[in-house]
Amino acid sequence: MLVKAIIWDMDGVVADTGEAHFLAWKALFAELGREVTREQFLETFGMSNLPILKLWLGEGVADAELNALAKRKEELFRELIRDHVQTLLGVLDWLERGRARGYRQVVASSGPMANIVALLATLKLGDYFDALLSGAFLPRSKPDPALFLHAAAAVGASPRQSLVIEDGIVGVEAALRAGMRCIAVTTTHPAEKLSRADLVVENLAALDEDAFERLLG
């Protein structure tokens, strides 16, 4: 039987985590006596922590310090989950449809596994997914396609039979580099910045009921 996979990004796709991530970064840099703007945050949303920290702090920071800062940022984020995170519109309906139609469903997030597990537990969505993958420790972050290729392989699907749901510019690019179809939601970026995706919608509730089938064939 041909396996078809739906690969879900977490932040900005399944869960509205943008504000919690921004506040976590803001709190971390306040501890360092520095400031992060919302514009800086939006430009890097979807990337792993280490590339973000190298971009913002420069290349002269020791790896041990970068790793400690990345860990601290995620501790701050998990403290904010309960009050600042909710499931995005249309997600639950499409998770139900995906399961009913026999698709294998995977979370593939740049965030650490502890975040993925905490978010799914908070939102009570864990039972919908066949595999959970974190790109936090991959050597390259999105737009490198490695995370999505690993996600498809985890459930035995080929790239041509995999559909990525993303909200990030780098995530859309990663899906295309992986040879996968892509739906982009405008949670984080305006539609014109996501135009390389196969479909761009305001939220998943705006999709036609046969959207997955049309893209996966």
N, C-alpha and C positions, 0 to 999 in steps of 0.2 A: 504493500500500500504506500502511495506517495505521501510523504510527510510534508505538511505545510506549517510554517511557523509565523507567529506574530511576535515581534521583538519590541518590547516596550521600554523606552527610556523611562526613568523614574521621575526626576525633578522637572516639573513643568509639563509633564505628560500625564502620568498617573496621579501625582500629588502636586498641589500648588505650594511648592516649597521655596519659591524665589525669595519671599520676604524673610523667611527664617535663615536662609543662607546669607542674604545680604546683612542681616543683623549680626549673624555670627562672625562674618568677616570684619564688620565694623567694630565689634567688641574686641576681636583679636588685635586689630591694628591700634585700637585705643590703648590696649595694654602695652603696645610697643611705642606709644606716643606719636602715632602716625594716623593718617586718615585715608579711608577708601571712599571714593565717590560711587554713586549709583551707576554712572556711565562706565567706570572701570569694571564694576561688577558685571554689568550686562555684556560687555565685550568678551568676558571670559567664562560666562555661565555655560556649563556643560563640559568644561575642561576639568582634569584632575587637579588636586591641590598643589602638587609639586611644581608643575609647569606654571601655574598661576603665581605661586610664591616667587619662583625664579624671575618671572616677568616683572613683578612688582618690586622685588627687593634687589634685583640684579644677580649677577653670577658669582659674586664674591662670598656668599653665605655658605657655611659648611653644611654638608648633607645631614649631619646629626641634628643641627639646629632647624633645618627645613622640615625634617621629619617630625620633630617635636612640635613645631608650629602647626603643621598639618593635623597632627593628632589633637592639639588643643582646639583648633577651629572646629573639628567634628564633635568634640565634647560640648562646645558651646551650642552647636547646631542641634544636637540631640536634646539639650535642655529646653530648646525653644519649640520642639515639634508639637507638643500637646496643645499649645495656645495659638500656634501660627500656621498649622497645616491642615488641609482638607482635601478630599478626593475631588478631582476636577470633573466638570460637567460632561456627561456622556460616557465616562470611563466604565462605570459599573455595568451599564447596558451592553457595551461592546465586549467586556470581559465575559459576560454571560453568553453573548452570541458566539464568541470565539470558542468557548468550551462546548456549547451545544453543537457546533459545526465540526468538532473534532480537530481544531487547530491546536498545535503545541504552542504554549504561551510562555515567554521568557522575559524576565527583567534583565536588561543590560544597561547598567548605570556606571558612570565614571566615579561615583561616590563609593566609599568603603562599604564592605558587606554589613558592618554593624548598623550603618544608616539604613540600608535596604531592609534589613530584618526589622529594625525599629519602626520604620514607616509602615511596612505591611502589617505589623502587629497593631499599630495605632489605628490604622484605617480598616483593619479586619479584611484584608484582601489576599492574604498569603495562599489560601487554598486554590486560587485560580491559576497559579503558575507552576509549570513543570520544571523550571530551572531558574536559578538566580545567579547572575554573574556581575562581578565588580571589576571595573577596569583600573582600580586604584593602584594596583601593583604591576600593571603592564608597562613595558618600557616606553611606549608612546601612547599619548592621549588622542582622543578625537581631534582632528579629522582622520587620523589613522584608522583603517577599517578593522583592525584586529579584534576589538571587543565584539563587534557584530558578527564577524566570522566565527569566533569562538561560541557565541550564543547559538547560531544556527547549528553548528556541529554538535553542541550539547544535547540537542533533541533530534539529531539525525536528519536535518533539513539542508537542502542545497541553497546557496545564495539566491538562485532564480526562483525558489519556492519560499522565499522569506520576505516579509513585509515589516519595515521598521516604522515605528511611530515616534516622532521627534518634535522638539520645539526649538532646538538650537541650530545655528548656522553651521557650526562644526559638526553637529550630529547628522544633519542632512548630507553634508559633504562625505562623512564617513560611510553613510548608507550607500551613496552613489559609488564610492570607491570599492565597496564590498560587492557591487553588482546586484543590489537589492532594490526593490520598490520602496517608496517612502511616502508617508503621509506626515505633513507638518501642521502643527497647531500654533496659533499666534499668541500663546500664553506669554512669551518672553520677547519676541521680536515681531515687527510688522510684516505683513504678507510679502512685500516686495523683497525683503531680505531672505525669504525662504523659498523664493520662486523656483529654485531648481528641483524641489520635491515634486512628485507626481501629482499630489493633491495638497492644497493648502486650505485649511478651514479655521474658523475662529475657535471652535471646540469640537469634540467628537460627536456631540449631539447633532451637529449640522451635517454629518455624513449621511448619504443615502444608505438604505439598509443592505444593499448589495455591494458596497464599496470594497470590502475585503475580497470578495469573490472576483470582482472585475479586475483588481490589481494582481491577484495571484493566479487567475485563470482557472 
